[in-house]
Amino acid sequence: MLQKELSRYRKNMAKLIDMHNDAAAERDELRIELKRTAARLSSTLVENTALGNRNRGLETCREQLEAINKPGESARLSPLPLLRTDRCSRTNRHTGATEGAVQ
């Protein structure tokens, strides 16, 4: 009688150990999958932020162009500052001549 119970307890223990090993293996696989998903999510969030920034920049440009192209708006807008000619000119390093300068 005790021998049968001992044998049954050992079988149950072996089943529990197998179940634990299966659960541990599944846990490890899920941890790996979670890390991959977190990395993909992070990458997607960075890309989303970059696209949002680009979109806001393009919207700002569109709004500025609409403001410039509105009839009667150009008179109210202040003129853009002129660039100094020395910033626009380039010096040829071989000949020393200045290119593109307005004289």
Secondary structure as GFF3:
##gff-version 3
##sequence-region A 1 103
A	DSSP	alpha_helix	2	69	.	.	.	ID=ss1
A	DSSP	alpha_helix	73	76	.	.	.	ID=ss2
A	DSSP	alpha_helix	85	88	.	.	.	ID=ss3
A	DSSP	beta_strand	90	91	.	.	.	ID=ss4
A	DSSP	beta_strand	98	99	.	.	.	ID=ss5
###
